[in-house]
Amino acid sequence: MQVEMRRAPRAECTRAPAEPISCPDRQQRTVQSQLSPTTHLSLMSLPSVQKALVAEKAGHLRLAEDAPVKLPGPGNVLVRIEAVALNPVDVKMCDFLPCPGARCGSDYAGTVVAAGDDLLKELRVGDRVCGFVFGQNPNEPEAGAFAEYVEINAGLAIRIPDYMSFEDAATLGVGIATAGLSLFIPDGDSLGLPTPLEPSPANNKHILVCGGATASGRLAIQLIKLANLTPIATCSPKNFDQVKAVGAARVFDYNSPTCAKEIRRATVSRLSAALDCISRTSTMKTCYEAIGPAGGRYVSLDPAPARIAATRPRDIRTYAVLAFEALGKEVNLPEPFTREAQPEKYEFSVKWLEQVEELLRQQKLSTPPVLLQEGGLGAIPQGLNLIRTGKVSNQKVVYRVQ
């Protein structure tokens, strides 16, 4: 699926990345000297430096051999990364919002190797976890997932069930966090739907997912159905069967000039909620036209350009969701991506990901298909190019790290 990228001003890093530790003997030097009496460390010896992909300039990444490994602070754990998945947001950050020297990457899966104090979620050394981080974060330049180790907020980590591989688990992070923020925040910047663990008492409402074959779209369809609502979706005809298989009641060709009319006819002009997982100008217009005359809510994963926002009917409320809002911290990117700190969204996301763990435990959620690539961290730029050039459809590009 082609990723549309609208050029925005480059992000200015407000904080320089930490100086890397110079360490010629990477195998022997450890971080034992960093230990505090309150830090819990695995029995394995951790290196003081690691390999990590860092940004150089727009469109260019560098594999650093000496990125520092630090033990986690309060509320955080250190994860040894086993697999990472690539997202359109990784491409956008690389090409249009680079922060030179900052680590890249969002989605990860791995094993907890050290834990700080005051964890919001009880995680132990050896636990398998997955999730996402804010790669190329100007405020936290060492936060990227395209590395051998990453420090994460324990409250936003998802325990991986025994039956699931690291490669499959790596596909969940951004997509599942985005689904929660987009669909389920009550009385907030979302569609405001009932959650899968507290489903709707009556299955009488259609919810449109535009881009049902995307990773976020596949997850959203499943979650909407688990909430006892009726998901309908748009995608390319070649993906109709797969999108129906994850729960879409009806599927429409988003390239058809009559797509919006067909959706209106199928929903008897009563559609009142749409999630746009593609968020191009064309899909935004389709969603606006598909929503019935009584109006409703529209959530996109990218802000609408002014010329498209101007065509929105007044009775449609719109929201643009960024997965990074789940961290509850300032998103220090240029407009229109800037967000103030929203601790309430962090609190919501912690509770939401607890529900996700339960759904995974019950095997009620399936992960997106994996397109496993060889070459480890050093080959990730080639994987990003697959997304950049639209050569990946209905799959998540995944790399093993260790």
C-alpha positions in Angstrom: 0.0 0.0 0.0 1.4 3.4 -1.0 2.3 5.6 2.0 1.4 9.2 1.3 3.9 11.6 3.0 3.3 15.3 3.1 6.5 17.2 3.6 6.6 19.2 6.8 9.3 21.3 8.4 12.1 19.3 9.8 12.1 18.7 13.5 14.6 20.7 15.5 16.2 18.5 18.2 15.9 20.4 21.4 18.3 18.1 23.2 21.5 16.6 21.9 21.9 12.9 22.1 24.1 11.6 24.8 27.7 11.1 23.9 28.4 7.4 23.1 30.7 5.4 25.4 33.9 4.6 23.7 34.5 0.9 24.3 37.0 -1.1 22.1 36.3 -4.3 23.9 32.6 -4.6 23.6 32.3 -8.2 24.8 34.1 -7.8 28.1 33.1 -4.4 29.4 29.8 -4.4 31.3 27.4 -2.0 33.0 27.9 -3.5 36.4 29.4 -0.2 37.7 26.0 1.5 36.9 24.1 -0.6 39.4 22.3 1.0 42.2 21.1 -0.9 45.3 17.5 -0.6 44.0 18.1 -2.0 40.5 17.3 -5.6 39.6 19.6 -7.1 37.1 19.5 -10.4 35.2 22.3 -12.8 35.8 23.6 -12.2 32.3 26.4 -9.6 31.8 25.2 -6.6 29.9 27.4 -4.8 27.4 28.1 -1.1 27.9 27.5 -0.4 24.2 25.4 -1.8 21.5 24.5 -1.5 17.8 21.7 0.9 17.0 20.3 2.7 14.0 20.5 6.4 14.3 19.4 9.3 12.1 22.0 11.3 10.2 19.8 13.5 8.0 16.6 13.3 6.0 16.4 9.8 4.4 19.7 8.6 5.8 20.3 6.3 8.8 23.6 5.0 10.2 24.3 1.8 12.1 26.2 2.9 15.3 28.4 0.3 16.9 28.9 2.3 20.2 25.4 3.4 21.3 25.4 3.3 25.1 23.4 0.7 27.1 22.0 2.2 30.3 20.2 0.5 33.2 16.5 1.5 33.6 15.3 4.3 35.8 12.3 4.2 38.1 9.2 2.9 36.4 11.1 1.4 33.5 12.6 -1.9 32.3 15.5 -2.6 30.0 14.5 -5.0 27.1 16.9 -7.1 25.0 15.3 -6.8 21.6 14.7 -9.9 19.6 12.6 -8.6 16.7 11.4 -5.3 15.4 8.6 -4.4 12.9 8.6 -1.5 10.5 5.8 1.1 10.3 4.9 3.9 7.9 5.6 6.3 10.8 9.2 5.1 10.8 9.5 6.2 7.2 7.9 9.5 7.8 10.2 10.2 10.8 13.2 9.2 8.7 12.3 11.2 5.6 10.5 14.3 6.9 11.1 14.7 10.7 14.7 13.4 11.3 16.5 14.1 14.5 20.2 13.7 13.8 21.9 11.4 16.3 18.6 10.0 17.7 17.8 6.3 17.6 15.1 5.2 15.2 12.3 2.7 15.3 9.0 2.1 17.1 7.8 -1.5 17.4 9.8 -4.1 19.3 9.6 -7.5 21.0 12.1 -8.9 23.4 13.1 -10.0 26.9 13.3 -8.0 30.1 16.9 -8.1 31.3 16.8 -5.4 34.0 14.1 -3.6 36.0 14.1 -0.3 37.9 12.1 0.5 41.0 8.4 1.6 41.2 7.1 -0.4 38.2 3.5 0.3 37.4 3.3 -3.2 36.0 4.9 -6.2 37.7 7.5 -7.3 35.2 10.4 -9.5 36.0 13.7 -10.3 34.4 13.1 -13.0 31.8 9.5 -11.8 30.9 8.8 -11.6 27.2 7.3 -8.3 26.2 6.4 -6.2 23.2 5.2 -2.7 22.5 6.4 0.5 21.0 8.6 3.5 21.8 8.9 7.0 20.3 11.8 6.6 17.9 13.7 9.8 16.8 12.2 11.6 19.8 13.9 15.0 20.1 13.3 14.9 23.9 14.6 11.4 24.4 17.0 10.6 21.6 18.0 7.2 23.0 14.5 5.8 22.9 14.4 4.1 19.5 13.6 0.4 19.0 16.0 -0.3 16.1 18.7 -1.3 18.6 19.9 -4.3 20.6 18.5 -2.9 23.9 15.8 -0.3 24.7 14.5 1.2 27.9 10.8 1.2 28.1 8.0 2.3 30.4 6.8 -0.9 32.1 3.2 0.3 32.1 3.1 0.3 28.3 4.7 -3.2 27.9 2.6 -6.0 26.7 3.4 -9.5 28.0 3.7 -11.9 25.1 1.7 -15.1 25.5 3.6 -18.4 25.4 2.1 -19.4 22.0 3.3 -16.2 20.2 6.7 -15.7 18.6 8.8 -12.6 19.0 8.3 -11.9 15.2 4.5 -11.9 15.5 4.5 -10.0 18.8 6.7 -7.2 17.2 3.8 -6.3 14.8 1.5 -5.2 17.6 3.0 -2.1 19.2 2.0 1.1 17.3 -1.1 -0.6 15.7 -2.6 -1.8 19.0 -1.9 1.5 20.8 -3.3 3.5 17.9 -6.5 1.3 17.9 -7.0 2.0 21.6 -6.6 5.8 21.3 -8.7 5.9 18.1 -11.6 3.7 19.1 -12.1 3.5 22.8 -11.4 6.7 24.8 -14.7 7.6 26.4 -15.8 11.2 25.8 -12.4 12.0 24.3 -10.6 12.4 21.0 -11.8 9.1 19.6 -14.8 7.3 18.2 -15.8 6.6 21.8 -16.8 3.0 21.3 -17.4 0.4 24.0 -14.4 -1.9 24.6 -14.1 -5.6 23.8 -14.2 -6.5 27.5 -17.3 -4.3 28.0 -19.1 -4.8 24.7 -22.1 -3.1 23.3 -25.4 -4.9 24.3 -26.8 -4.7 20.8 -24.9 -5.2 17.5 -26.7 -2.6 15.5 -24.1 0.0 14.6 -21.7 0.0 11.6 -18.2 1.3 12.1 -16.1 2.0 9.0 -12.4 1.1 8.9 -10.8 2.7 5.8 -7.7 0.7 5.0 -8.8 -2.6 6.5 -5.8 -4.5 5.1 -3.3 -2.3 7.0 -1.9 -3.6 10.3 -3.8 -0.9 12.2 -6.9 -1.7 10.2 -6.8 -5.4 10.8 -6.5 -4.9 14.5 -9.3 -2.3 14.5 -11.7 -4.6 12.7 -11.1 -7.4 15.2 -11.5 -5.1 18.1 -14.7 -3.5 16.8 -16.2 -7.0 16.2 -15.2 -8.0 19.8 -17.0 -5.0 21.0 -20.2 -6.4 19.5 -20.4 -3.8 16.8 -20.4 -4.3 13.0 -17.1 -3.4 11.2 -17.2 -2.6 7.5 -14.0 -1.8 5.6 -12.4 -0.4 2.5 -9.3 -1.9 0.9 -8.0 -3.1 -2.5 -10.0 -6.0 -4.0 -7.0 -8.3 -3.8 -7.3 -8.1 0.0 -11.1 -8.5 0.3 -11.0 -12.1 1.5 -8.3 -11.5 4.1 -10.1 -8.5 5.5 -13.4 -10.4 5.6 -11.5 -13.2 7.4 -10.6 -10.9 10.3 -14.2 -9.9 10.8 -15.4 -7.2 8.3 -19.1 -7.7 7.5 -18.8 -5.8 4.2 -15.8 -4.7 2.2 -15.6 -1.9 -0.4 -13.0 -1.0 -3.1 -11.5 2.2 -2.0 -10.3 2.9 -5.5 -13.9 2.9 -6.8 -15.3 6.4 -7.6 -18.6 5.2 -6.1 -17.1 3.8 -2.9 -18.7 6.4 -0.6 -22.1 6.0 -2.3 -21.9 2.2 -1.9 -21.1 2.6 1.8 -24.1 5.0 2.3 -26.4 2.5 0.5 -25.2 -0.4 2.6 -25.6 1.5 5.9 -28.9 3.1 4.9 -27.1 6.5 5.3 -26.7 5.9 9.0 -23.0 5.5 9.3 -21.8 7.8 12.1 -18.2 6.6 12.9 -15.1 6.1 10.6 -11.5 5.3 11.3 -9.2 6.2 8.5 -6.0 4.0 8.7 -4.7 5.4 5.4 -5.3 9.1 5.9 -4.7 10.3 2.4 -6.7 13.1 1.0 -8.7 10.7 -1.1 -9.6 8.5 1.8 -10.5 11.5 4.0 -13.0 12.6 1.3 -14.4 9.1 1.1 -15.0 8.9 4.8 -16.6 12.4 4.9 -19.0 11.4 2.1 -19.8 8.0 3.6 -20.9 9.3 6.9 -24.7 9.9 7.0 -26.6 13.2 7.1 -26.9 13.1 10.8 -23.1 13.5 11.1 -20.7 11.6 13.4 -17.1 11.2 14.2 -14.0 10.7 12.0 -10.6 9.7 13.3 -7.5 9.8 11.1 -3.9 8.9 11.7 -2.6 12.0 10.0 -4.0 15.6 10.2 -6.0 16.7 7.2 -4.6 19.3 4.9 -6.4 22.6 5.2 -8.0 22.2 1.7 -9.5 18.9 2.7 -10.5 20.0 6.2 -12.4 22.8 4.6 -14.6 20.3 2.8 -15.7 18.5 6.0 -19.3 18.9 6.8 -19.9 20.8 10.0 -21.7 17.9 11.7 -18.7 15.6 11.5 -16.2 15.9 14.4 -12.7 15.0 13.4 -9.7 13.9 15.4 -6.1 13.1 14.3 -4.4 10.5 16.6 -0.7 9.9 17.1 0.4 6.7 18.8 3.0 8.6 20.6 0.3 10.3 22.6 -0.1 7.1 24.6 3.2 7.9 26.4 1.5 10.9 28.0 4.4 13.2 27.3 5.0 16.1 25.1 5.3 15.2 21.4 8.0 17.7 20.3 7.5 17.6 16.6 6.6 20.4 14.1 3.0 21.4 13.6 0.6 19.8 12.8 2.1 16.9 14.8 2.9 18.8 18.0 1.1 17.5 21.1 1.2 18.8 24.7 1.7 16.3 27.5 -1.5 14.3 28.1 -1.1 12.2 31.2 -4.7 11.1 30.9 -3.9 9.3 27.7 -1.1 7.5 29.3 -3.4 6.3 32.1 -5.9 5.2 29.5 -3.3 3.3 27.5 -2.0 1.5 30.6 -5.5 0.1 31.2 -6.1 -0.5 27.5 -2.9 -2.6 27.1 -4.0 -4.7 30.1 -7.1 -5.5 28.2 -5.0 -6.3 25.1 -3.0 -8.8 27.2 -6.2 -10.5 28.3 -7.5 -10.7 24.7 -4.1 -12.1 23.6 -4.2 -14.7 26.4 -7.6 -15.8 25.2 -6.3 -15.9 21.6 -9.0 -13.5 20.5 -6.7 -11.3 18.5 -4.6 -12.3 15.5 -1.5 -10.4 14.5 -0.8 -9.1 11.0 1.0 -11.4 8.5 4.8 -11.1 8.8 7.2 -10.5 5.9 10.4 -11.6 7.6 13.6 -10.1 6.2 17.2 -11.1 6.6 20.1 -8.9 7.6 19.3 -7.6 11.1 19.6 -4.0 12.1 21.9 -3.1 9.2 19.3 -4.1 6.6 16.4 -2.1 8.1 16.9 0.8 5.6 16.1 -1.6 2.8 12.9 -2.6 4.6 11.9 1.0 5.1 12.4 1.5 1.3 9.9 -1.4 0.7 7.3 0.7 2.6 8.4 4.0 1.0 7.9 2.6 -2.5 4.6 0.9 -1.8 6.0 -2.6 -2.3 4.4 -4.1 0.8 0.7 -4.7 1.1 -1.2 -6.5 3.9 2.1 -7.5 5.7 4.4 -6.2 8.4 8.1 -6.1 7.5 10.0 -7.7 10.4 13.6 -8.1 11.2 15.3 -10.3 13.8 17.8 -8.4 15.9 19.7 -10.9 18.0 
